[in-house]
């Protein structure tokens, strides 16, 4: 499990060097190459099923790419070396490097299109339905937490397509936290007590939906998702990928059906749940959440990389 921590840490350390430089593509490229290099040392036969592009879109970790040093473990991997390229480019909170791993066939090969999502924590599992009106779902979440609806906070991506959703949530009296990017990070926060986030609603990327589902499998939360199409060609593409009902609702265990699921996410910039990469005289420090679904192991890993041993006395725990 901890081997995969090194992979997200490597991507985070590389991307953090470009924080605030205003160059999305450069930050992403640094994260991709660092993650690819780190995975090349793992004794696995890995296959990327959720990636950043197709084979000819280098330097992305492309869908179908084989990774790892080889070995007896054949796994499928979902990656987002830099979730929140805009966040890093502008030095804003909540950028992370993230991956999920499962046995072959354990992660849905989601197309790179949009997905409408509803994500809740363990208390509301089985009590919500993405087909219901917003008000009914928020009432169900509030009842599960024994809070009034007005105490709830819903995370929504700040996009024009969410204008009506935002109005509907506000009409209930619930609070809204609008984010620029980073709905995987928001999903994790929704499933962990004490973060102040109670649900994630709205349309984001389908690949991020699979990553969020992997996190929910480990944390006991729930995601419901249905693909959202901008063009008929996207619907046709979904059918060609073997999804016979393009309008079906995917539940957590359908997005990530694997029995052995590992999830790792490392903070790049400071956020609600993660501390970002810290550089100090003689070294670097990272903050990672790593989890397994089968054993329900959940660990926060605080790593210090010391490049100059004589400076180790300057490290301070905070």
Secondary structure as the mmCIF struct_conf table of DSSP 4:
data_model
#
loop_
_struct_conf.conf_type_id
_struct_conf.id
_struct_conf.beg_label_comp_id
_struct_conf.beg_label_asym_id
_struct_conf.beg_label_seq_id
_struct_conf.end_label_comp_id
_struct_conf.end_label_asym_id
_struct_conf.end_label_seq_id
HELX_RH_AL_P HELX_RH_AL_P1 UNK A 2 UNK A 16
TURN_TY1_P TURN_TY1_P1 UNK A 17 UNK A 20
BEND BEND1 UNK A 21 UNK A 22
HELX_RH_AL_P HELX_RH_AL_P2 UNK A 24 UNK A 39
TURN_TY1_P TURN_TY1_P2 UNK A 40 UNK A 41
BEND BEND2 UNK A 42 UNK A 44
STRN STRN1 UNK A 45 UNK A 50
BEND BEND3 UNK A 52 UNK A 53
TURN_TY1_P TURN_TY1_P3 UNK A 55 UNK A 56
BEND BEND4 UNK A 57 UNK A 57
TURN_TY1_P TURN_TY1_P4 UNK A 58 UNK A 59
BEND BEND5 UNK A 60 UNK A 60
TURN_TY1_P TURN_TY1_P5 UNK A 63 UNK A 64
STRN STRN2 UNK A 66 UNK A 67
BEND BEND6 UNK A 68 UNK A 69
BEND BEND7 UNK A 72 UNK A 72
STRN STRN3 UNK A 74 UNK A 83
HELX_RH_AL_P HELX_RH_AL_P3 UNK A 85 UNK A 90
TURN_TY1_P TURN_TY1_P6 UNK A 91 UNK A 91
BEND BEND8 UNK A 93 UNK A 93
STRN STRN4 UNK A 96 UNK A 103
TURN_TY1_P TURN_TY1_P7 UNK A 104 UNK A 105
BEND BEND9 UNK A 107 UNK A 107
BEND BEND10 UNK A 112 UNK A 113
STRN STRN5 UNK A 114 UNK A 120
HELX_RH_3T_P HELX_RH_3T_P1 UNK A 122 UNK A 124
TURN_TY1_P TURN_TY1_P8 UNK A 125 UNK A 126
BEND BEND11 UNK A 127 UNK A 127
TURN_TY1_P TURN_TY1_P9 UNK A 130 UNK A 131
BEND BEND12 UNK A 132 UNK A 132
HELX_RH_AL_P HELX_RH_AL_P4 UNK A 134 UNK A 145
TURN_TY1_P TURN_TY1_P10 UNK A 146 UNK A 146
HELX_RH_3T_P HELX_RH_3T_P2 UNK A 149 UNK A 151
STRN STRN6 UNK A 153 UNK A 157
HELX_RH_3T_P HELX_RH_3T_P3 UNK A 160 UNK A 162
HELX_RH_AL_P HELX_RH_AL_P5 UNK A 163 UNK A 172
TURN_TY1_P TURN_TY1_P11 UNK A 173 UNK A 173
STRN STRN7 UNK A 175 UNK A 179
BEND BEND13 UNK A 180 UNK A 181
HELX_RH_AL_P HELX_RH_AL_P6 UNK A 183 UNK A 190
TURN_TY1_P TURN_TY1_P12 UNK A 191 UNK A 191
BEND BEND14 UNK A 192 UNK A 192
TURN_TY1_P TURN_TY1_P13 UNK A 193 UNK A 194
BEND BEND15 UNK A 195 UNK A 196
STRN STRN8 UNK A 199 UNK A 205
HELX_RH_AL_P HELX_RH_AL_P7 UNK A 206 UNK A 219
TURN_TY1_P TURN_TY1_P14 UNK A 220 UNK A 220
STRN STRN9 UNK A 222 UNK A 228
BEND BEND16 UNK A 230 UNK A 231
HELX_RH_AL_P HELX_RH_AL_P8 UNK A 232 UNK A 240
TURN_TY1_P TURN_TY1_P15 UNK A 241 UNK A 242
BEND BEND17 UNK A 244 UNK A 244
TURN_TY1_P TURN_TY1_P16 UNK A 246 UNK A 247
HELX_LH_PP_P HELX_LH_PP_P1 UNK A 248 UNK A 249
STRN STRN10 UNK A 250 UNK A 251
HELX_RH_AL_P HELX_RH_AL_P9 UNK A 252 UNK A 255
BEND BEND18 UNK A 256 UNK A 256
BEND BEND19 UNK A 259 UNK A 260
STRN STRN11 UNK A 261 UNK A 267
BEND BEND20 UNK A 268 UNK A 269
BEND BEND21 UNK A 272 UNK A 273
HELX_LH_PP_P HELX_LH_PP_P2 UNK A 275 UNK A 277
STRN STRN12 UNK A 278 UNK A 280
TURN_TY1_P TURN_TY1_P17 UNK A 281 UNK A 282
STRN STRN13 UNK A 283 UNK A 292
BEND BEND22 UNK A 293 UNK A 295
STRN STRN14 UNK A 298 UNK A 306
BEND BEND23 UNK A 307 UNK A 307
HELX_RH_3T_P HELX_RH_3T_P4 UNK A 309 UNK A 314
#
